[in-house]
Amino acid sequence: MDQPTATQRCERVLDAVSSAVIADEEFLETVMTGILARGHVLLEDVPGTGKTLTARSFADALGLSFSRIQFTPDLLPADITGSNVYDEGTGEFEFSPGPVFANVVLADEINRAPPKTQAALLEAMGEGQVTVDGTTHELPDPFFVLATQNPVEQEGTFGLPEAQRDRFIVKTTMGYPDFGGERELVDRRADRTAKAPSVESVVDGREVAAIQRVLESVRVDDKLRDYVVALGRTTREDDRVDVGVSPRGIQRLFEAARARAVIAGREYVVPDDVKRVAEPTFAHRLVLTDEATVRGTDRSEVVADVLDRVEVPAVKSSV
């Protein structure tokens, strides 16, 4: 598949999802960026903004299998990965796959489960497999986790471990819809017998892998590669930051920038691609110092300051 075809497929998916989800274009493009870059996406917002509908709509539009896991304080790791079940007929234990065995897995309210259960997703997200009782089971390909979480200040939530936050390529927020969007929601609700908004498949699920491979042909100038690395390293030098962006985070920024270029209809990356994905790719990876936390420092502010400090390279648009 070539870049123009991949861009066209992305446009179809975004158009289909936007017909059901009341959200701004930038938010939907950020989610699409994560999917294109073969990453996992973390959606954070207050309840009732449409996070769950967003995840289901992307799965439907991409023609992929979908599974939803509701995270609760009593959820066990085996409830996610599956377990070995004794079969009386054969007298043997057989593996019974858990809900994680789907192309798109919605980890709903992931931070309402304790850290041990959250960690059950680490191997799946990092390696595309799960290990149960010493036996490794491959997950479907492609495999994405679209996790939703409520703000940690809310009652009954646990903060995600740093290692797990690092597994998400981007973290984004839906925000409240504008007046027109909320009015449309009210109009939809007026007829309670009507079905909830649904999305038809606009892409053959077998094409998703081909769309993702297009990123490998997207050109990135050497100066831009240096720029990506410099941004990541500069986060480690900020006085407000205890732990800066990891090498994995720098690689994810590179991948997200290429995905953004494809969505924008280009076969090369420009500085604006990097700048647009820097905040959702970097912010959730930062660990602030205790002093910065007490002062209420926002991680997004740190990323914005880093973008201001690092010189933007001059590259030709044709790369």
C-alpha positions in Angstrom: 0.0 0.0 0.0 1.3 3.5 -0.8 1.1 6.7 1.2 -1.9 8.3 -0.6 -4.0 5.1 -0.2 -3.1 4.9 3.5 -4.0 8.6 4.0 -7.3 7.9 2.3 -8.1 5.0 4.6 -7.3 7.1 7.6 -9.6 9.8 6.4 -12.4 7.3 6.0 -11.9 6.0 9.5 -11.8 9.5 11.0 -15.0 10.5 9.1 -16.8 7.4 10.3 -15.8 7.8 13.9 -16.6 11.5 14.0 -20.2 10.7 12.8 -20.8 8.9 16.1 -18.4 10.5 18.6 -18.8 14.2 19.6 -15.2 15.3 19.8 -12.8 17.7 18.2 -10.8 16.7 15.2 -7.4 17.0 17.0 -8.4 14.4 19.6 -9.6 11.9 17.0 -6.4 12.4 15.0 -4.3 11.8 18.1 -6.0 8.5 18.7 -5.5 7.6 15.0 -1.9 8.5 15.3 -1.4 6.0 18.1 -3.1 3.2 16.2 -1.1 3.9 13.0 2.2 3.8 15.0 1.3 0.4 16.4 1.0 1.8 19.9 -1.6 1.9 22.7 -3.6 4.9 23.6 -4.6 6.2 27.1 -7.7 8.4 27.2 -8.2 10.4 30.4 -11.3 12.4 31.3 -14.2 12.7 33.7 -17.0 10.0 33.3 -19.6 10.6 30.7 -17.6 12.3 27.9 -17.7 9.4 25.4 -14.4 7.6 26.0 -15.9 4.1 25.7 -17.9 5.1 22.6 -14.6 6.3 21.0 -12.8 3.0 21.5 -15.7 0.9 20.2 -16.1 3.2 17.2 -12.5 3.0 16.1 -12.6 -0.8 16.4 -15.8 -0.9 14.3 -14.5 1.5 11.6 -11.2 -0.5 11.3 -13.1 -3.8 10.9 -11.3 -5.4 13.9 -12.5 -7.6 16.8 -13.4 -5.7 20.0 -13.4 -6.7 23.6 -14.2 -4.6 26.7 -12.7 -5.2 30.1 -14.3 -3.2 33.0 -11.6 -2.7 35.6 -12.8 -2.8 39.2 -11.0 -3.1 42.5 -11.7 -6.9 42.7 -10.6 -7.7 39.1 -7.9 -10.4 39.0 -5.1 -10.8 36.5 -6.6 -14.1 35.3 -9.8 -12.2 34.5 -7.8 -10.4 31.9 -5.4 -12.9 30.5 -7.4 -16.1 30.9 -6.6 -19.3 32.8 -6.2 -23.0 32.5 -9.5 -24.8 33.1 -9.9 -28.5 33.9 -11.8 -30.4 31.2 -13.5 -33.4 32.8 -14.0 -35.0 29.4 -10.3 -35.2 28.5 -8.9 -35.1 32.1 -6.6 -32.3 31.1 -6.3 -28.6 31.7 -7.1 -26.5 28.7 -6.4 -22.8 28.3 -9.5 -20.6 28.2 -8.6 -17.2 26.6 -9.5 -14.1 28.5 -11.0 -10.9 27.0 -7.5 -9.6 26.1 -7.6 -11.9 23.1 -9.0 -9.4 20.6 -7.6 -6.9 18.1 -8.8 -3.9 20.0 -9.1 -4.1 23.8 -10.9 -1.4 25.7 -9.5 -1.3 29.2 -12.3 0.7 30.8 -11.4 2.8 33.8 -8.1 1.0 34.1 -7.0 3.0 37.2 -9.9 1.6 39.3 -8.0 -1.7 39.6 -5.1 -2.2 41.9 -1.5 -2.1 40.4 -1.1 -5.9 40.4 -4.1 -6.3 38.1 -3.0 -3.3 35.9 0.3 -5.0 35.5 -1.4 -8.0 33.9 -1.5 -5.9 30.7 2.2 -5.1 30.7 3.3 -8.2 28.8 0.4 -8.0 26.5 1.1 -4.4 25.6 4.8 -4.8 25.4 5.2 -8.1 23.7 1.9 -8.9 22.1 1.6 -12.1 24.2 0.5 -13.4 27.6 2.1 -16.1 29.7 -0.2 -18.3 31.9 1.3 -21.0 34.1 4.6 -20.9 32.1 3.0 -21.2 28.7 3.1 -18.3 26.3 0.1 -17.5 24.1 0.3 -15.1 21.2 -2.3 -12.3 20.9 -4.1 -11.4 17.7 -2.3 -9.2 15.2 -2.9 -6.2 15.1 -3.4 -5.7 18.9 -4.2 -2.3 20.5 -5.2 -1.3 24.0 -7.4 1.7 24.2 -7.5 2.4 28.0 -9.7 4.9 29.7 -9.0 6.4 33.1 -10.6 8.9 35.3 -8.5 11.7 36.9 -6.6 10.3 39.8 -8.1 12.9 42.1 -11.4 11.0 41.9 -12.5 8.6 44.6 -11.5 4.9 44.1 -8.7 5.4 41.6 -5.1 4.2 41.6 -2.3 5.9 39.8 -0.8 3.9 36.9 2.7 2.6 37.5 5.4 4.4 35.6 6.3 1.3 33.6 2.7 1.0 32.4 2.4 4.7 31.5 5.5 4.3 29.4 3.7 1.5 27.3 1.2 4.0 26.0 2.4 5.8 22.9 0.1 8.7 23.5 -2.2 10.0 26.2 -4.9 12.4 25.3 -8.0 14.0 26.7 -11.4 14.4 25.1 -12.6 17.4 27.1 -16.2 18.6 27.2 -18.0 19.1 23.8 -18.8 22.6 22.8 -22.4 24.0 23.1 -23.4 22.6 19.7 -22.0 19.2 20.5 -23.8 18.9 23.8 -27.0 20.1 22.1 -26.6 17.2 19.6 -26.2 14.8 22.5 -29.5 16.1 24.0 -31.2 15.7 20.6 -30.0 12.1 20.4 -31.3 11.4 23.9 -34.7 12.9 23.1 -35.7 9.6 21.4 -34.7 7.0 24.0 -36.0 4.1 21.7 -33.4 5.0 19.1 -30.3 2.8 19.0 -27.0 4.3 20.2 -24.7 5.7 17.5 -22.8 3.0 15.7 -20.1 2.9 13.1 -19.9 0.6 10.1 -16.6 -0.9 9.0 -14.9 1.4 6.4 -11.6 -0.5 6.3 -11.0 -4.2 5.9 -9.4 -5.4 9.1 -6.8 -7.2 7.0 -5.7 -3.9 5.6 -4.7 -2.4 9.0 -1.3 -4.0 9.0 -0.6 -2.7 5.5 -1.6 0.8 6.5 0.8 0.6 9.4 3.7 -0.6 7.2 3.4 2.6 5.2 5.1 4.5 8.0 8.3 2.6 7.2 8.5 4.5 3.9 7.9 8.0 5.4 11.1 10.0 5.1 12.6 11.8 8.2 15.5 14.1 7.6 18.6 13.6 9.8 18.1 17.0 11.3 14.6 16.1 12.4 15.9 12.9 13.9 18.4 14.9 15.9 15.5 17.2 16.9 13.5 14.3 18.2 16.4 13.0 20.3 17.2 16.5 21.6 13.6 17.0 22.8 13.7 13.8 24.8 17.0 14.5 26.4 16.1 18.1 27.3 13.2 16.8 29.4 15.8 15.1 31.7 17.6 18.4 32.3 14.5 20.3 33.6 14.7 21.1 37.3 11.0 20.3 37.7 11.5 16.7 36.4 12.7 13.8 38.5 12.6 11.2 35.7 12.6 12.4 32.1 11.5 10.8 28.9 13.0 7.3 28.4 14.7 6.1 25.2 11.5 4.2 24.4 9.6 7.5 24.7 12.0 9.1 22.2 11.4 6.3 19.7 7.6 6.6 20.2 7.8 10.3 19.3 9.6 9.4 16.1 7.0 6.8 15.3 4.1 9.2 16.1 5.6 12.0 14.0 5.6 9.6 11.0 2.0 8.6 11.7 1.0 12.3 11.8 2.7 12.9 8.5 0.6 10.1 6.9 -2.6 11.4 8.3 -1.7 14.8 7.0 -1.2 13.3 3.5 2.6 13.5 3.3 5.3 11.0 2.7 7.8 13.0 4.7 7.9 14.5 8.2 8.1 18.2 8.9 8.9 19.9 12.2 5.2 20.7 12.9 4.5 17.0 12.9 7.0 16.5 15.8 5.7 19.5 17.7 2.0 18.5 17.4 2.6 15.0 18.8 5.3 15.9 21.4 2.8 16.8 24.3 0.6 13.6 24.0 3.7 11.5 23.6 5.9 12.9 26.3 3.8 14.4 29.0 2.5 11.2 30.7 6.0 9.8 30.8 7.4 12.5 33.0 7.9 12.1 36.7 7.9 15.4 38.4 9.9 16.3 41.5 8.1 16.5 44.9 8.5 20.2 44.9 7.0 20.6 41.4 4.1 18.4 42.3 3.4 20.4 45.4 3.4 23.6 43.3 0.9 22.0 41.0 3.2 22.0 38.0 1.5 20.6 34.9 3.5 18.1 32.8 2.2 19.6 29.6 3.8 22.9 30.7 7.1 21.2 31.0 6.8 19.8 27.5 5.8 23.2 26.1 8.9 24.8 27.7 11.1 22.1 26.2 9.7 22.8 22.8 10.5 26.5 23.3 14.1 25.8 24.4 15.1 23.3 21.7 15.9 25.0 18.3 13.7 23.9 15.5 15.8 22.6 12.6 15.4 24.1 9.1 14.6 21.4 6.7 13.4 21.4 3.1 9.7 20.5 2.7 10.6 17.8 0.1 13.1 16.2 2.5 
